[in-house]
Amino acid sequence: MASQGRFILTSKTTGFTLVELVIVIILIGALAAFALPKLLSSGSFEDYTVRDQLVSRLRISQLQNMNADPSPNAAVNACYWTVVQVSAAGRCIYSLETARSGASCTAPAASISCDASAPEHQGDPYDLVGFSSKVTISPANYLFDYHGIEQVGCGNSFPCDINISSGNNLSIRIEQQGYIHVP
């Protein structure tokens, strides 16, 4: 008896179906439309960093002023400022200590450099925070009183919003009672 040969039909498919290719192209298009602009724009992450650094500096100077000796005859009596400087020479945030004369504080000089190696920043224990011109923020000097209420930068207009932008519209809010937060 002769053996009859069996033919097994197997089909080997290689590649992708048209439906699979279309789904992958749609997913790549969606990622390119939403995620790629955020990844390519360095300012979008920088403004979050600037906002977080400014919130930290405001809270530090608020605490320093609340812990300062309120009596006018104190041996060590200083005012602690948070300065946001925006000029042609540079953009930066820094902390500054000035002398108190009776009940008033000496305002920070307007000509302080945004260069971290400048002599006026050598005493800053928190370091200078520089940022690029892509980040938009209004320059101001912030000073808190012994109760933690902002006195200068907000101009007694509360709630005081500090807007930061370079693609994202971020803000910091200082409430009348001194609460500093990100809305």
C-alpha positions, 0 to 999 in steps of 0.5 A, spaced: 500 500 500 502 506 497 502 512 502 498 517 500 501 524 501 498 529 506 498 536 504 497 541 510 496 547 508 499 552 512 499 560 511 504 564 514 503 571 515 508 576 516 507 583 517 501 587 519 494 588 517 492 595 515 487 596 521 493 595 525 497 600 521 492 605 521 491 604 529 499 605 530 499 611 525 493 614 529 496 613 536 503 616 534 499 622 531 496 623 537 502 623 541 505 628 536 500 633 537 499 633 545 506 631 548 511 633 543 510 641 544 511 640 551 517 636 551 520 641 546 519 647 549 524 648 555 520 654 558 514 650 559 518 646 565 522 652 567 516 656 569 514 651 574 521 651 577 521 658 577 514 658 581 516 653 586 522 657 587 518 663 588 513 660 593 519 657 597 523 664 597 516 667 599 515 662 605 522 663 607 522 670 608 515 670 611 518 666 616 524 670 617 520 676 618 515 673 623 521 670 627 525 677 627 525 681 634 520 686 633 523 691 638 526 697 634 532 697 639 534 690 638 541 689 637 540 684 631 534 687 627 533 686 620 528 685 614 528 679 610 526 680 602 524 676 596 526 680 590 524 678 583 528 682 578 527 682 571 532 687 567 536 687 560 542 685 565 538 678 567 532 675 570 533 672 577 530 671 584 534 672 590 533 673 598 536 679 601 537 682 608 537 689 609 537 694 615 531 696 619 531 703 622 526 704 627 519 701 624 521 701 617 526 697 612 531 699 608 529 698 601 533 693 596 538 697 591 535 697 584 542 695 581 543 689 584 546 684 579 543 677 577 550 674 577 551 669 582 558 670 583 557 678 584 559 680 591 552 682 594 549 675 593 555 671 597 551 672 603 545 669 600 544 662 604 539 660 599 543 662 592 540 666 587 535 663 582 536 665 575 531 664 569 531 665 562 527 670 558 522 665 556 519 666 563 514 672 564 514 674 571 513 682 574 519 684 578 517 686 585 520 686 592 516 682 597 517 684 604 512 681 610 511 684 617 511 680 624 505 677 623 506 674 616 502 679 612 506 682 605 507 689 606 510 692 599 510 687 593 502 687 593 501 694 595 495 692 600 491 689 594 489 682 596 488 677 594 495 678 591 496 674 584 503 673 582 503 671 574 508 666 571 508 664 564 512 661 558 506 657 555 503 655 562 499 660 565 501 659 573 500 663 579 502 664 586 497 667 591 498 671 597 492 672 601 491 678 606 492 673 612 499 671 609 497 665 606 502 663 600 499 658 595 498 655 588 491 656 586 
